[in-house]
Amino acid sequence: MTGRLSADHPLAALYAGIDRYYSRKVNIHGPTPAGVDWPCLPTQELRFEQLLRVCGLQTPFSLNDIGCGYGALLAFLDKRHTQAARINYLGVDLSAAMVAQARLLWHQRPLTEFLAANTSPRVADYSVASGIFNVKLDQPRALWESFIARTLADLHRNSRAGFAVNFLAPLAGGGTGPPELYRVAPQHWQRHCEHALGARVEVLQGYGLPDEYTVIARPPR
Ligand SMILES: C[S@@+](CC[C@H](N)C(=O)[O-])C[C@H]1O[C@@H](n2cnc3c(N)ncnc32)[C@H](O)[C@@H]1O
């Protein structure tokens, strides 16, 4: 399977933990926002709206959706964008249970495929990833950050025209909140994308989710 790590790889246990966590969610709640650990559809869609700002939606394009869950982004695209049917979509998720739900829902949709993996096997025009960095479970912060750096490098390599991801911001009151959540100031990964990946970066904030933000990274001009 694409992107599968050998059992002794430093990130193998981390991926297995993510897989267990989200497979359990979707097995309990089915293909619903709760099944991908989101509180509700309106905020799930608000995140998609921000992430899709990386794409020019007027012309057809190819899109990798990393951590696609049950493919909720497709429902949003079909509802909101007249050119949606012409988007060549690949959804990738670590959780085979999630991918099984996505295939059940979307098997009749043209130009649409799903893959159980931790990275995309193809280069697309754009990539997006919603919510994949938020729940670090009991992983040490440094290991979680090496997972994020690896995922950002994959997104960069596999996106011709840009990619977009979202993060949880530090809490306004200065508290740390539940230890299983990963919170980080926007400058951290903004600088990483600029310096390590050579990307032009835009950070979107203030779109109605006060402790979240979206990072859009585009290739240099
Ligand atoms: C919070 S859910 C969001 C699902 C979907 N993006 C949405 O917003 O409806 C995160 C999903 O990302 C998957 N995931 C996390 N890290 C991943 C990775 N590196 N590669 C593929 N899938 C990943 C999880 O299995 C889970 O299904």
The ligand as an SDF file (V2000), in Angstrom:
LIG
                    3D

 27 29  0  0  0  0  0  0  0  0999 V2000
  -10.4510   15.2050   11.6790 C   0  0  0  0  0  0  0  0  0  0  0  0
  -10.6080   13.9540   10.4490 S   0  0  0  0  0  0  0  0  0  0  0  0
  -11.1200   14.9840    9.0990 C   0  0  0  0  0  0  0  0  0  0  0  0
  -11.6690   14.2560    7.8810 C   0  0  0  0  0  0  0  0  0  0  0  0
  -11.9830   15.1820    6.6980 C   0  0  0  0  0  0  0  0  0  0  0  0
  -10.7990   15.9230    6.2820 N   0  0  0  0  0  0  0  0  0  0  0  0
  -13.0870   16.1410    7.0360 C   0  0  0  0  0  0  0  0  0  0  0  0
  -12.7890   17.3010    7.3840 O   0  0  0  0  0  0  0  0  0  0  0  0
  -14.2470   15.7280    6.9670 O   0  0  0  0  0  0  0  0  0  0  0  0
   -8.9160   13.5910   10.0470 C   0  0  0  0  0  0  0  0  0  0  0  0
   -8.7250   12.3640    9.1170 C   0  0  0  0  0  0  0  0  0  0  0  0
   -7.3770   12.3800    8.6580 O   0  0  0  0  0  0  0  0  0  0  0  0
   -6.8580   11.0530    8.6320 C   0  0  0  0  0  0  0  0  0  0  0  0
   -5.4040   11.2260    8.6590 N   0  0  0  0  0  0  0  0  0  0  0  0
   -4.6530   11.8300    9.6080 C   0  0  0  0  0  0  0  0  0  0  0  0
   -3.3680   11.8960    9.2080 N   0  0  0  0  0  0  0  0  0  0  0  0
   -3.3120   11.3580    7.9660 C   0  0  0  0  0  0  0  0  0  0  0  0
   -2.2630   11.1430    7.0090 C   0  0  0  0  0  0  0  0  0  0  0  0
   -0.9970   11.5180    7.2420 N   0  0  0  0  0  0  0  0  0  0  0  0
   -2.5640   10.5560    5.8390 N   0  0  0  0  0  0  0  0  0  0  0  0
   -3.8180   10.1680    5.5830 C   0  0  0  0  0  0  0  0  0  0  0  0
   -4.8540   10.3260    6.4510 N   0  0  0  0  0  0  0  0  0  0  0  0
   -4.5970   10.9210    7.6160 C   0  0  0  0  0  0  0  0  0  0  0  0
   -7.5420   10.3660    9.7940 C   0  0  0  0  0  0  0  0  0  0  0  0
   -7.5830    8.9730    9.6290 O   0  0  0  0  0  0  0  0  0  0  0  0
   -8.9430   11.0230    9.7590 C   0  0  0  0  0  0  0  0  0  0  0  0
   -9.8460   10.2680    8.9810 O   0  0  0  0  0  0  0  0  0  0  0  0
  1  2  1  0
  2  3  1  0
  2 10  1  0
  3  4  1  0
  4  5  1  0
  5  6  1  0
  5  7  1  0
  7  8  2  0
  7  9  1  0
 10 11  1  0
 11 12  1  0
 11 26  1  0
 12 13  1  0
 13 14  1  0
 13 24  1  0
 14 15  1  0
 14 23  1  0
 15 16  2  0
 16 17  1  0
 17 18  1  0
 17 23  2  0
 18 19  1  0
 18 20  2  0
 20 21  1  0
 21 22  2  0
 22 23  1  0
 24 25  1  0
 24 26  1  0
 26 27  1  0
M  CHG  2   2   1   9  -1
M  END
$$$$
